[in-house]
């Protein structure tokens, strides 16, 4: 009887130990020397987002991508190495090395450098990579004492792909020349860059969808007084979102925030599909099937047939 109780106690201990190990592993931050492999993930503080390796299976080929998953939706809202997939998924490792370089290492290829931060001899600060509750993955310099951010050196929000989250930007940084633009996936589950792109026209003050570089759809002009677009339903959009346009000598961009997200079932994210439609899951900003190349209904551009 005693032996049986000891066995049961041992099993219970192993179960709780494994649960504790999993909880401990589900951090939101990589510190210098930390790694993330194909069987682990980072999880944002509230559990809304996770950073992991997504495997796309195409026949006999398995390609691995560093991805951010919106666990509320759920769908992948960001892909890190979309142009350079890892062909041996089990070998994929994300590392923040001691030189403050955030990189992917894998079998059969050179390291894929995501970004790096300058090294510092200041012992009061350190460099870490953190997945935020906004869905933004950042490489940042933080105060060693309280963890507060001193400098963001790189962020995934600067490279939107397929999904446009609240706080992301579309436009241009005039100081660096960086363009905030977003492309669709190649297919429903293939994260290679697809035929459609979404960007912001700072001169025309409108959102634009292009198909293989050719203008396909526009939102119509943004009216700053009402914060609405000509071809996006004002009634629907104002119930859901606050639109913002910033224009100065440093940058021109469009962004948005969600209205009362915490008090609703809404899971704000705008998706540009491989078919060219642009929606948030329940509300369509642009309908691909409407743009047949012959009409200008709802922002469709004449001559942009698929």
C-alpha positions in Angstrom: 0.0 0.0 0.0 2.8 2.4 0.9 4.6 1.5 -2.3 1.4 2.3 -4.2 1.1 5.7 -2.5 4.7 6.5 -3.2 4.2 5.7 -6.9 1.1 7.9 -7.1 3.0 10.7 -5.3 5.9 10.3 -7.7 3.5 10.5 -10.7 1.8 13.6 -9.3 5.1 15.3 -8.7 6.2 14.5 -12.3 3.0 16.0 -13.7 3.3 19.2 -11.6 7.0 19.5 -12.4 6.3 19.2 -16.1 3.5 21.8 -15.8 5.8 24.2 -13.9 8.5 23.6 -16.5 6.1 24.5 -19.3 4.9 27.6 -17.4 8.5 28.7 -16.8 9.4 28.2 -20.5 6.4 30.3 -21.7 8.3 33.6 -21.2 7.7 36.7 -23.3 11.4 37.6 -23.4 14.8 36.3 -24.8 17.8 37.5 -22.9 21.4 37.3 -24.3 22.3 33.6 -24.7 18.7 32.5 -24.7 17.3 30.4 -27.6 13.9 29.4 -29.0 13.7 26.1 -30.8 11.1 24.4 -33.0 9.2 22.9 -30.0 9.1 26.1 -27.8 7.5 29.5 -27.9 7.4 32.9 -26.4 4.1 34.0 -25.1 3.1 37.7 -24.5 2.3 38.7 -20.9 -1.5 38.3 -21.2 -1.2 35.2 -23.4 -2.8 36.9 -26.5 0.2 36.3 -28.8 2.8 33.6 -29.2 6.1 33.6 -31.2 6.9 30.2 -32.6 8.0 28.3 -35.7 5.3 27.7 -38.2 5.7 24.8 -40.6 4.2 25.0 -44.0 3.8 21.6 -45.7 3.9 21.6 -49.5 3.8 18.1 -50.8 7.1 16.5 -49.8 8.6 19.9 -48.7 8.3 21.2 -45.2 9.3 24.9 -44.7 9.7 26.6 -41.3 9.0 30.2 -40.6 9.3 32.3 -37.5 5.8 33.5 -36.8 3.6 35.4 -34.4 0.2 33.8 -33.7 -2.8 35.7 -32.5 -4.2 33.1 -30.1 -7.6 34.9 -30.0 -8.3 34.6 -33.7 -6.3 32.3 -34.2 -4.1 33.0 -37.1 -0.5 34.0 -37.9 -0.2 37.8 -38.0 3.5 38.1 -38.8 6.2 36.1 -40.6 9.9 36.8 -40.0 11.7 34.9 -42.7 9.2 34.9 -45.5 11.8 35.2 -48.2 14.2 32.6 -46.7 12.2 29.6 -45.3 14.1 27.0 -43.3 14.0 23.7 -45.1 14.8 21.5 -42.1 12.2 22.6 -39.6 13.4 20.7 -36.6 16.8 22.5 -36.9 15.3 26.0 -36.6 16.6 28.0 -33.6 16.0 31.7 -32.8 18.9 33.1 -30.8 19.8 36.4 -29.1 23.5 36.1 -28.9 26.0 37.8 -26.6 26.7 40.4 -29.3 23.1 41.5 -29.2 22.3 39.9 -32.5 18.9 38.4 -33.0 19.2 35.6 -35.6 17.9 32.3 -36.9 20.3 29.4 -37.2 19.4 26.2 -39.0 20.9 23.1 -40.7 22.2 23.5 -44.2 22.3 27.3 -44.4 23.9 30.5 -43.2 22.4 32.3 -40.1 19.5 34.6 -41.0 20.1 37.9 -39.1 16.9 39.6 -38.1 18.5 42.6 -36.4 21.2 43.6 -34.0 21.7 46.3 -31.3 24.9 48.1 -30.5 26.9 46.7 -27.7 27.2 48.7 -24.6 29.5 48.7 -21.6 26.8 50.3 -19.4 26.0 47.7 -16.7 22.8 49.5 -15.9 21.2 48.4 -19.2 20.8 45.2 -21.2 19.4 44.2 -24.5 16.5 41.8 -24.7 13.9 40.6 -27.3 10.3 40.8 -26.0 6.9 39.8 -27.4 4.4 42.5 -26.4 0.7 42.2 -25.8 0.1 44.3 -28.9 1.6 41.5 -31.0 4.8 43.5 -31.6 8.1 41.6 -31.2 10.9 44.1 -30.3 14.6 44.1 -29.8 15.1 46.7 -27.0 17.6 48.1 -24.6 16.1 48.1 -21.1 17.1 49.3 -17.6 18.6 46.4 -15.7 16.9 47.6 -12.4 13.2 48.0 -13.4 13.1 46.6 -17.0 11.8 49.9 -18.5 12.5 50.5 -22.2 15.4 52.9 -23.0 15.6 52.3 -26.8 13.8 50.1 -29.3 16.4 49.0 -32.0 14.0 46.9 -34.1 10.3 45.9 -34.1 8.2 43.5 -36.1 5.5 46.2 -36.5 7.9 47.9 -39.0 7.4 44.9 -41.3 3.7 44.0 -41.5 2.9 40.9 -43.5 -0.6 39.7 -44.3 -2.2 41.2 -41.2 -2.4 44.9 -40.1 -2.7 45.1 -36.3 -3.7 48.2 -34.2 -0.6 50.4 -33.8 1.1 49.3 -37.1 1.8 51.9 -39.7 1.4 52.2 -43.5 3.5 55.0 -45.1 7.0 56.2 -45.1 9.7 57.3 -42.7 11.4 60.2 -44.4 14.5 60.1 -42.1 15.4 56.4 -42.8 13.6 56.0 -46.1 11.8 52.9 -44.7 8.5 52.1 -46.3 5.7 50.6 -44.2 3.9 48.4 -46.7 2.1 45.0 -46.4 1.9 42.1 -48.8 -0.6 39.2 -48.9 0.3 35.6 -48.4 0.9 33.5 -51.6 -2.0 31.2 -50.7 -4.2 30.5 -47.7 -1.4 28.7 -45.8 1.7 29.6 -47.8 3.4 32.6 -46.2 5.6 33.5 -49.2 4.9 37.0 -50.5 1.7 37.0 -52.6 0.4 39.1 -55.5 -1.3 41.9 -53.5 0.2 44.7 -51.5 -1.4 47.4 -49.2 0.2 50.8 -48.7 -0.6 54.4 -47.9 -0.4 57.1 -50.5 0.7 60.2 -48.6 0.0 62.5 -51.5 -3.5 61.3 -52.2 -4.3 60.6 -48.6 -5.7 57.1 -49.3 -5.0 53.4 -48.8 -4.1 51.5 -51.9 -4.2 47.8 -52.9 -2.0 46.8 -55.8 -2.0 43.6 -57.7 1.5 42.7 -59.0 2.4 46.4 -58.8 -0.7 47.6 -60.6 -3.2 49.8 -58.8 -6.3 47.7 -58.0 -8.3 49.4 -55.3 -8.3 52.6 -53.3 -10.1 53.6 -50.1 -10.8 57.0 -51.5 -9.6 60.2 -49.8 -9.3 60.4 -46.0 -11.2 63.3 -44.5 -9.4 64.4 -41.4 -12.4 66.3 -39.9 -14.7 63.2 -39.9 -11.8 60.7 -39.9 -13.5 58.6 -42.6 -12.6 57.3 -46.1 -14.7 57.9 -49.2 -15.1 54.1 -50.0 -15.1 52.6 -46.6 -18.4 52.6 -44.7 -18.2 55.4 -42.1 -21.1 53.8 -40.1 -19.3 50.5 -39.8 -15.8 51.7 -39.4 -16.5 54.3 -36.7 -18.2 51.7 -34.6 -15.0 49.7 -34.6 -12.0 51.9 -35.2 -10.3 55.2 -34.7 -8.3 56.2 -37.8 -5.3 58.4 -37.6 -3.1 60.1 -40.2 0.3 61.6 -39.3 2.1 63.9 -41.7 5.3 65.8 -40.9 8.9 66.3 -42.0 9.9 63.0 -40.4 7.1 60.6 -41.5 3.8 60.2 -43.3 1.6 57.3 -42.3 -1.8 55.9 -41.5 -2.6 53.8 -38.4 -5.6 52.8 -36.3 -6.8 51.8 -32.9 -9.7 49.7 -31.9 -12.8 51.1 -30.2 -13.5 49.6 -26.8 -11.8 46.4 -27.7 -11.7 45.3 -24.0 -15.4 45.5 -23.7 -16.4 43.6 -26.9 -15.9 40.3 -28.6 -13.9 42.1 -31.3 -10.5 40.8 -32.1 -9.1 43.7 -34.2 -6.9 42.7 -37.1 -7.1 43.6 -40.8 -6.2 40.9 -43.2 -5.2 41.2 -46.8 -5.9 37.9 -48.5 -4.2 36.2 -51.4 -7.4 36.8 -53.4 -7.1 40.6 -52.8 -9.9 41.1 -50.4 -9.3 43.2 -47.3 -11.3 42.6 -44.2 -11.3 42.3 -40.4 -13.2 39.0 -40.2 -16.7 40.4 -40.2 -16.4 43.7 -42.1 -15.0 44.0 -45.6 -13.0 47.1 -46.5 -12.4 45.9 -50.1 -14.0 43.1 -52.0 -11.8 41.5 -54.7 -14.8 40.1 -56.7 -16.1 43.6 -57.2 -12.9 44.7 -59.0 -13.3 43.1 -62.5 -11.4 45.8 -64.3 -14.4 47.5 -65.8 -16.0 49.4 -62.9 -15.0 51.9 -60.2 -17.6 50.8 -57.6 -16.4 50.9 -54.0 -12.9 52.0 -54.9 -12.2 49.5 -57.6 -9.8 50.8 -60.3 -10.7 50.5 -63.9 -8.3 48.3 -65.9 -7.2 46.2 -62.8 -8.8 42.9 -63.8 -7.4 39.8 -62.2 
